[in-house]
């Protein structure tokens, strides 16, 4: 009964993986990230089919399939990484895609001698638990685990890099929720832990659970906003990296200082920070400078990224208007919104970061009492 239930469970995962893939492909406005996820779901579905067939002894009916399932674990790492890159707005070229699939092709080449064996010989090898191929099996298992760890690490680094870059370009990041990316990477990490433990039942049970969650979040991409960076990360920003990024001597100190003075003037008299959707690109347009040069100016003279610089301005504005007698009738949150914040969470987090106390504690120290 237990085996039957598990079999149903695995086949349900296969159906969901394949159905989700076709559902994503059926979306009207598809992007590269959608094609990647759809393709990945198909790979997972096929991998599950192999597992179910071999677990139930199906390889005896389809002996010519024996060996072709071995490289499949090497596909999930590249798919995760390429999906994360696409999800965070990086347009990787075809060469990069091919590069990440080279290990899979190499594994098939290494297995070529085994795959060329007659089906009956391959059955014998499987029934004898890989006898005659013990060293090759150990090497492939080691490379498999190495691949999993490597791509989970690369994916985490990609998300963290993206998080830093949006802080360099946006004054409010509340709408840019990267939880889906972290859930995805965490799920894959747990599966690789099961791989290290070498428990096939645990591995593929977790794969089915992963499919259930990934299908829901992946189709709707709940929790992440398709918000493009103000400057293309992989294009113009990298091209200008050696010219503008943190190179004070390249544009000249006088140029940096002039841009900074214009920025300070705009902040002081036009209070640009009151716009909750303010971003680096918009401010750069107002100052008639390149976004990278503006970013460099803020980093050089304020030692802050764009996010920290603007939110510090908002905190100072809140402190100023909270002390005005005519504003004592307003709530803390209404004054926070007036200062440019778009949520209570963002306001409280930034206030504690810069003031080392909560807004209420600060107001109490100033003998002020405002409602939440």
Helices and strands as residue ranges (DSSP letters): H 2-25, H 32-55, G 58-60, G 63-65, G 70-72, H 73-87, H 94-110, H 112-115, H 119-127, H 134-167, H 179-197, H 200-220, I 233-237, H 238-239, H 241-244, H 248-251, H 253-265, I 266-270, G 272-274, H 280-287, H 291-302, H 306-322, G 325-327, H 332-338, H 344-355, H 359-365
